[in-house]
Amino acid sequence: MSISQASAPAAMSRAFWLGFAAYLVPSFPIAYVWHLVLFAPAYHDLGIYRDDVIVPFGLMSMLIQGAVYSWLYPRVFAVRAPVLRNGLIYGAGLALLSWSYTTLAVAAKNIMTSVPDYVALETGFTLMQFVIVGPLIGWAYRR
């Protein structure tokens, strides 16, 4: 076994944790400010949120997402490929996937005062989140 082969798991482990942080560190504050501060009145008017939002559940959800999204990146893209381009492509793919279950599925199942308002708010949030997070995860796996 060569030295580069022996250090590959350590480098991938480091990249995994950097990718995990690249998702979690911006996502949690963006989500908190977007949903519970900046647009809190709009979400309240939609009538879909509980009065006592369980923030630790949101954080737990993001911990799981961060682990999966970071683990998946090197399995989708070659690590030596252009970071910004692949990060934006990855972010677009994650945004579409996330939008399908955090926006479309929620709008389909939950009672709310305005489905178009909800879709607009969540679409804006999803785009903002993944335009930032996709390239950061790509950067975490750069070589």
C-alpha positions as a Markdown table, in Angstrom:
| # | Residue | x | y | z |
|---|---|---|---|---|
| 1 | Met | 0.0 | 0.0 | 0.0 |
| 2 | Ser | 1.4 | 3.4 | -1.0 |
| 3 | Ile | 1.4 | 6.4 | 1.3 |
| 4 | Ser | -1.2 | 8.1 | -0.9 |
| 5 | Gln | -3.5 | 5.1 | -0.6 |
| 6 | Ala | -3.1 | 5.0 | 3.2 |
| 7 | Ser | -3.9 | 8.7 | 3.5 |
| 8 | Ala | -6.9 | 8.6 | 1.1 |
| 9 | Pro | -9.4 | 7.5 | 3.9 |
| 10 | Ala | -8.1 | 10.3 | 6.2 |
| 11 | Ala | -8.5 | 12.9 | 3.4 |
| 12 | Met | -12.0 | 11.6 | 2.6 |
| 13 | Ser | -12.9 | 11.7 | 6.2 |
| 14 | Arg | -11.6 | 15.3 | 6.5 |
| 15 | Ala | -13.6 | 16.2 | 3.3 |
| 16 | Phe | -16.7 | 14.5 | 4.6 |
| 17 | Trp | -16.7 | 16.6 | 7.8 |
| 18 | Leu | -15.9 | 19.7 | 5.9 |
| 19 | Gly | -18.8 | 19.0 | 3.6 |
| 20 | Phe | -21.0 | 18.2 | 6.6 |
| 21 | Ala | -20.1 | 21.6 | 8.1 |
| 22 | Ala | -20.5 | 23.3 | 4.7 |
| 23 | Tyr | -24.1 | 22.2 | 4.8 |
| 24 | Leu | -24.9 | 22.7 | 8.5 |
| 25 | Val | -23.1 | 25.9 | 9.3 |
| 26 | Pro | -24.9 | 28.1 | 6.7 |
| 27 | Ser | -28.2 | 26.1 | 6.6 |
| 28 | Phe | -29.2 | 26.4 | 10.2 |
| 29 | Pro | -28.9 | 30.1 | 10.6 |
| 30 | Ile | -30.4 | 30.8 | 7.2 |
| 31 | Ala | -33.4 | 28.6 | 8.0 |
| 32 | Tyr | -33.8 | 30.0 | 11.5 |
| 33 | Val | -33.7 | 33.6 | 10.3 |
| 34 | Trp | -35.8 | 33.0 | 7.2 |
| 35 | His | -38.6 | 31.0 | 8.9 |
| 36 | Leu | -38.6 | 32.3 | 12.5 |
| 37 | Val | -37.5 | 35.9 | 12.1 |
| 38 | Leu | -37.6 | 37.5 | 8.7 |
| 39 | Phe | -40.7 | 35.9 | 7.3 |
| 40 | Ala | -42.2 | 34.7 | 10.6 |
| 41 | Pro | -45.3 | 36.9 | 10.2 |
| 42 | Ala | -45.9 | 35.5 | 6.7 |
| 43 | Tyr | -45.6 | 31.9 | 7.9 |
| 44 | His | -47.8 | 32.7 | 10.9 |
| 45 | Asp | -50.5 | 34.1 | 8.5 |
| 46 | Leu | -50.3 | 30.8 | 6.5 |
| 47 | Gly | -51.5 | 29.0 | 9.6 |
| 48 | Ile | -49.3 | 25.9 | 9.2 |
| 49 | Tyr | -46.8 | 26.2 | 12.0 |
| 50 | Arg | -47.2 | 25.3 | 15.6 |
| 51 | Asp | -46.9 | 28.1 | 18.1 |
| 52 | Asp | -44.0 | 26.3 | 19.9 |
| 53 | Val | -41.7 | 25.3 | 17.0 |
| 54 | Ile | -39.4 | 22.5 | 18.1 |
| 55 | Val | -36.0 | 23.9 | 16.9 |
| 56 | Pro | -34.0 | 20.8 | 18.0 |
| 57 | Phe | -36.1 | 18.7 | 15.5 |
| 58 | Gly | -35.1 | 21.1 | 12.7 |
| 59 | Leu | -31.5 | 20.8 | 13.8 |
| 60 | Met | -31.6 | 17.0 | 13.9 |
| 61 | Ser | -33.1 | 17.0 | 10.4 |
| 62 | Met | -30.2 | 19.2 | 9.2 |
| 63 | Leu | -27.7 | 16.9 | 10.9 |
| 64 | Ile | -29.1 | 13.9 | 8.9 |
| 65 | Gln | -29.3 | 15.9 | 5.7 |
| 66 | Gly | -25.7 | 17.2 | 6.1 |
| 67 | Ala | -24.3 | 13.7 | 6.6 |
| 68 | Val | -26.2 | 12.3 | 3.6 |
| 69 | Tyr | -25.4 | 15.3 | 1.3 |
| 70 | Ser | -21.7 | 15.3 | 2.2 |
| 71 | Trp | -21.4 | 11.5 | 1.8 |
| 72 | Leu | -23.1 | 11.7 | -1.6 |
| 73 | Tyr | -21.0 | 14.4 | -3.2 |
| 74 | Pro | -17.9 | 12.4 | -4.0 |
| 75 | Arg | -20.1 | 9.6 | -5.3 |
| 76 | Val | -21.7 | 12.0 | -7.8 |
| 77 | Phe | -18.8 | 14.1 | -8.9 |
| 78 | Ala | -15.1 | 13.4 | -9.5 |
| 79 | Val | -13.3 | 15.3 | -6.8 |
| 80 | Arg | -10.8 | 16.9 | -9.2 |
| 81 | Ala | -13.5 | 18.5 | -11.3 |
| 82 | Pro | -14.2 | 22.2 | -11.3 |
| 83 | Val | -15.4 | 23.1 | -7.8 |
| 84 | Leu | -17.8 | 26.0 | -8.5 |
| 85 | Arg | -19.4 | 24.5 | -11.5 |
| 86 | Asn | -20.0 | 21.1 | -9.8 |
| 87 | Gly | -21.0 | 22.8 | -6.6 |
| 88 | Leu | -23.7 | 24.8 | -8.4 |
| 89 | Ile | -24.9 | 21.7 | -10.3 |
| 90 | Tyr | -24.9 | 19.7 | -7.0 |
| 91 | Gly | -26.7 | 22.6 | -5.3 |
| 92 | Ala | -29.3 | 22.7 | -8.0 |
| 93 | Gly | -29.9 | 18.9 | -7.7 |
| 94 | Leu | -30.2 | 19.1 | -4.0 |
| 95 | Ala | -32.5 | 22.1 | -4.2 |
| 96 | Leu | -34.8 | 20.3 | -6.6 |
| 97 | Leu | -34.9 | 17.2 | -4.3 |
| 98 | Ser | -35.4 | 19.3 | -1.2 |
| 99 | Trp | -38.1 | 21.5 | -2.9 |
| 100 | Ser | -40.0 | 18.3 | -3.8 |
| 101 | Tyr | -40.4 | 17.2 | -0.1 |
| 102 | Thr | -40.2 | 20.5 | 1.8 |
| 103 | Thr | -42.4 | 22.5 | -0.6 |
| 104 | Leu | -44.5 | 20.5 | -2.9 |
| 105 | Ala | -45.3 | 17.6 | -0.5 |
| 106 | Val | -46.0 | 20.0 | 2.4 |
| 107 | Ala | -48.3 | 22.1 | 0.2 |
| 108 | Ala | -50.1 | 19.0 | -0.9 |
| 109 | Lys | -50.7 | 17.6 | 2.5 |
| 110 | Asn | -51.1 | 20.5 | 5.0 |
| 111 | Ile | -53.9 | 23.0 | 5.5 |
| 112 | Met | -52.7 | 26.6 | 4.9 |
| 113 | Thr | -54.3 | 29.8 | 4.0 |
| 114 | Ser | -52.4 | 30.3 | 0.7 |
| 115 | Val | -50.6 | 27.5 | -1.2 |
| 116 | Pro | -49.1 | 30.0 | -3.7 |
| 117 | Asp | -47.7 | 32.1 | -0.9 |
| 118 | Tyr | -46.2 | 29.1 | 0.8 |
| 119 | Val | -44.7 | 27.8 | -2.4 |
| 120 | Ala | -43.2 | 31.2 | -3.1 |
| 121 | Leu | -41.7 | 31.5 | 0.4 |
| 122 | Glu | -40.2 | 28.0 | 0.4 |
| 123 | Thr | -38.9 | 28.3 | -3.1 |
| 124 | Gly | -37.0 | 31.4 | -2.2 |
| 125 | Phe | -35.6 | 29.8 | 0.9 |
| 126 | Thr | -34.6 | 26.6 | -1.0 |
| 127 | Leu | -32.9 | 28.6 | -3.8 |
| 128 | Met | -31.0 | 30.8 | -1.3 |
| 129 | Gln | -29.9 | 27.8 | 0.8 |
| 130 | Phe | -28.6 | 25.6 | -2.0 |
| 131 | Val | -26.9 | 28.4 | -4.0 |
| 132 | Ile | -24.7 | 28.8 | -0.9 |
| 133 | Val | -24.5 | 25.2 | 0.3 |
| 134 | Gly | -23.8 | 23.5 | -3.1 |
| 135 | Pro | -20.6 | 25.3 | -3.9 |
| 136 | Leu | -19.4 | 25.0 | -0.2 |
| 137 | Ile | -19.8 | 21.3 | -0.3 |
| 138 | Gly | -17.9 | 21.2 | -3.6 |
| 139 | Trp | -15.2 | 23.3 | -2.1 |
| 140 | Ala | -14.9 | 20.9 | 0.9 |
| 141 | Tyr | -14.1 | 18.1 | -1.5 |
| 142 | Arg | -11.6 | 20.0 | -3.6 |
| 143 | Arg | -8.1 | 18.6 | -4.0 |
